[in-house]
Amino acid sequence: QVQLVESGGGVVQTGGSLTLACTFYGTRFAEYGMTWYRQYATSRPMVARIAAAGNPTYAEAVEGRFTLSRDNAKSTTYLRMDNLKPEDSGLYFCNVLLRDTGYWGQGTQVIVSS
């Protein structure tokens, strides 16, 4: 079984920074790509994705402000968020796709005050 646990959310002022973490409990973490999403009222768009080989890609809205990395020794991905804006607020989830089954964490809340 696989379990994902997100952490690092909080309240920050506009222009501030946060680093979210997603820890993978399972085996063979290094073989899987990991994706972060942000929950809106009716959608959950992708924020950033990192391949097993470590190549990150980003949504246009966060390109240049967010940095996604992974530490395979700790089975954890880190989403560094800089120059935060109020529209970055939301519940952030990480996801992994294993053999056509998607696994989600419980999410971590980010609030950016103006």
Secondary structure, DSSP 4 states (H G I P E B T S, - for coil): --EEEEE--EEEETT--EEEEEEEESS-GGGS-EEEEEE-SS---EEEEE-TTS-EEE-TTTTTTEEEEEEGGGTEEEEEE-S--GGG-EEEEEEEEETTEEEE---EEEEEE-
